[in-house]
């Protein structure tokens, strides 16, 4: 079975502020095949940016958007145009903690409608989880499962974050296998402790079961696995990206 392609998000943003294209070149040289991002990918001319990414051997794995953009039709149309200009398949967003099942169902309607608009343009609309979708349950059912049940699989996909699933008290590999067919990508992230949020560390240096997560992702046909670290620990962004890549390579997970 073919492993998912390896992408990167966020880790090198400080370096990119100083030299965006030089940093993208270094990311490609490390071995990454794609990047995830939002407005920073649209600076200047999107078509020219896509061409430069391709020259470096990089793809835009997703266009990341603000959740509030889903509520306004004109903004949603703009999101679709931006994603198409970046020649990506996916648009990704995240959402806050939901207090009631009724609110969750209303949100599912919003996601379903937005996702249908995107599907009509050949795009996949992806929900990116945090811990609360597994910590908050309604009648013993995960919030994420309720979202999946009450949305059309053609309109809402899931960009599952294995560290946040772990911090939420669930097993990433189990969740991935359960949601087969609706997960085009995962975020690979690691923590050196689960007693509190914020103990981020380079992939392969913490306690998240990265190996089993990737094995499950491979089994269900995930296309992208994107390395992420919400806050740097002791390394620079480029060092973190390098260590994460080398750990995955050394363990035979690429």
C-alpha positions in Angstrom: 0.0 0.0 0.0 1.1 3.5 -0.8 1.9 5.8 2.1 0.2 9.2 2.2 2.2 12.1 0.8 4.0 14.2 3.5 3.0 17.8 4.0 3.9 20.6 6.4 1.9 23.4 8.0 2.8 26.3 10.2 6.1 25.1 11.7 8.4 27.4 9.6 6.2 30.5 9.7 8.9 32.6 11.4 11.5 31.7 8.7 8.9 32.2 6.0 8.3 35.8 7.2 11.9 36.6 6.5 12.2 34.7 3.2 9.1 32.9 2.0 10.4 31.2 -1.1 13.8 30.4 0.4 12.0 28.7 3.2 9.7 26.8 0.8 12.9 25.6 -1.0 14.3 24.3 2.3 11.1 22.5 3.1 11.2 20.8 -0.3 14.8 19.9 0.1 14.1 18.2 3.5 11.7 15.9 1.7 8.2 17.4 2.1 5.8 17.2 -0.9 3.2 19.7 0.0 2.1 22.6 2.3 -1.1 23.7 3.9 -1.9 27.3 4.4 -4.3 30.2 3.9 -4.0 33.8 3.0 -0.2 33.7 2.9 -0.4 31.4 -0.2 -2.4 34.0 -2.0 0.0 37.0 -1.8 0.8 38.3 -5.2 -0.6 36.1 -8.0 -1.9 32.7 -7.1 -1.2 31.1 -10.4 2.4 32.3 -10.3 2.7 31.0 -6.7 1.4 27.6 -7.7 3.9 27.5 -10.6 6.7 28.3 -8.2 5.6 25.6 -5.7 5.6 23.1 -8.5 9.1 24.1 -9.6 10.1 23.2 -6.0 8.2 19.9 -6.1 5.5 21.1 -3.7 1.7 21.0 -3.9 -0.9 23.0 -2.0 -2.5 20.3 0.1 -5.4 22.4 1.3 -6.6 26.0 1.5 -7.3 26.8 5.2 -10.1 29.2 6.0 -11.7 31.0 8.9 -14.8 29.4 10.1 -16.8 32.7 10.0 -16.3 32.8 6.2 -18.9 29.9 6.0 -21.8 32.1 7.1 -21.6 34.7 4.3 -22.4 33.7 0.7 -20.1 36.2 -0.9 -17.2 35.2 1.4 -17.9 31.5 0.7 -17.8 32.2 -3.0 -14.4 33.9 -2.5 -13.1 30.9 -0.6 -14.1 28.7 -3.5 -12.4 31.0 -6.0 -9.2 31.0 -3.9 -9.1 27.3 -3.5 -9.5 26.8 -7.2 -6.8 29.3 -7.9 -4.4 27.4 -5.7 -5.3 24.2 -7.6 -6.0 22.3 -4.4 -8.7 19.7 -3.9 -9.4 20.6 -0.3 -10.7 23.5 1.9 -10.2 23.1 5.6 -11.7 24.8 8.7 -12.1 24.2 12.4 -14.8 25.0 15.0 -15.1 25.9 18.6 -16.5 23.9 21.5 -20.2 23.2 21.1 -22.4 23.4 24.3 -25.5 21.6 23.2 -26.5 18.9 20.8 -29.0 21.3 19.2 -26.2 23.7 18.3 -24.1 20.9 17.0 -27.0 19.9 14.6 -27.4 23.5 13.5 -23.7 23.6 12.7 -24.0 20.3 10.8 -26.6 22.0 8.6 -24.2 24.9 7.9 -21.3 22.6 7.1 -23.5 20.4 4.9 -24.7 23.5 2.9 -21.2 24.9 2.6 -19.8 21.5 1.6 -22.4 21.1 -1.1 -21.4 24.4 -2.6 -17.8 23.3 -2.7 -18.5 19.8 -3.9 -20.3 21.3 -6.9 -16.9 22.9 -7.8 -15.0 19.7 -7.3 -13.7 20.6 -3.8 -13.7 18.6 -0.6 -14.8 20.5 2.5 -12.8 19.3 5.5 -13.3 19.7 9.2 -10.2 19.8 11.4 -10.7 18.5 14.9 -9.3 19.5 18.2 -9.7 17.7 21.6 -13.2 18.9 22.4 -14.9 16.7 19.7 -13.9 13.7 21.8 -14.1 15.2 25.3 -17.7 16.6 24.7 -20.2 13.8 24.2 -24.0 13.8 23.9 -25.7 10.6 25.2 -22.3 9.0 25.2 -21.6 9.8 21.5 -18.6 11.9 20.4 -19.4 15.3 18.9 -17.4 14.3 15.9 -19.5 11.2 15.3 -22.7 13.3 15.5 -21.3 15.6 12.9 -20.4 12.7 10.6 -23.9 11.1 11.1 -25.7 14.3 10.3 -23.8 15.4 7.2 -23.6 14.0 3.7 -20.3 12.1 3.2 -20.0 14.0 -0.1 -20.2 17.4 1.6 -18.1 17.0 4.7 -14.8 15.3 5.1 -12.4 15.2 8.1 -8.8 16.3 8.4 -8.1 14.4 11.6 -5.3 15.5 14.0 -3.8 12.5 15.8 -2.4 14.5 18.7 -5.7 16.3 19.4 -7.5 12.9 19.2 -5.0 11.6 21.8 -5.4 14.6 24.0 -9.2 14.1 23.8 -8.8 10.6 25.2 -9.4 8.6 22.1 -7.3 6.3 19.9 -6.3 7.9 16.6 -5.9 4.7 14.7 -9.4 3.5 15.8 -11.0 6.8 14.9 -9.3 6.7 11.5 -10.5 3.2 10.6 -14.0 4.1 11.8 -14.1 7.1 9.5 -12.7 5.4 6.4 -13.8 7.1 3.2 -14.1 10.5 4.8 -10.5 11.3 5.7 -8.4 12.6 2.8 -5.7 13.9 5.2 -4.4 13.7 8.7 -2.3 16.1 10.8 0.8 14.4 12.4 1.5 16.1 15.7 3.2 14.9 18.9 3.2 15.7 22.6 5.6 14.8 25.4 2.7 14.6 27.9 -1.0 14.4 28.0 -1.7 15.8 31.5 -2.1 19.3 30.0 -2.4 21.0 26.6 0.7 22.6 25.2 3.4 20.0 25.6 4.1 20.0 21.8 7.2 18.3 20.5 8.7 17.1 17.1 6.8 14.2 15.5 8.3 10.9 16.8 9.7 12.3 20.0 6.5 12.2 22.1 3.8 9.8 23.3 1.3 9.9 20.4 1.2 6.5 18.6 2.4 7.9 15.3 3.3 4.5 13.8 -0.2 3.0 14.3 -1.8 6.2 13.1 0.1 6.1 9.8 -0.6 2.4 9.4 -4.3 3.1 9.8 -4.1 6.1 7.5 -2.4 4.0 4.8 -5.0 1.2 5.1 -7.9 3.6 4.5 -6.3 5.5 1.6 -5.5 8.8 3.2 -3.8 11.0 0.7 -1.8 13.5 2.9 -0.2 13.4 6.3 0.8 16.9 7.3 3.4 17.5 10.0 2.4 20.3 12.5 3.5 21.6 15.9 1.3 24.3 17.5 4.3 25.8 19.4 8.0 25.2 19.0 9.8 23.5 21.9 13.6 23.7 21.8 14.2 23.7 18.1 13.7 26.2 15.4 11.0 25.7 12.8 13.3 24.3 10.2 15.0 22.1 12.8 11.6 20.8 13.9 10.6 20.1 10.3 13.8 18.3 9.7 13.7 16.2 12.9 10.1 15.2 12.3 10.9 14.1 8.7 14.0 12.1 9.7 12.1 10.4 12.6 9.4 9.3 10.1 12.0 8.2 7.6 14.1 6.3 10.2 11.0 4.4 11.3 10.1 3.4 7.7 6.9 5.4 7.8 7.4 7.4 4.6 
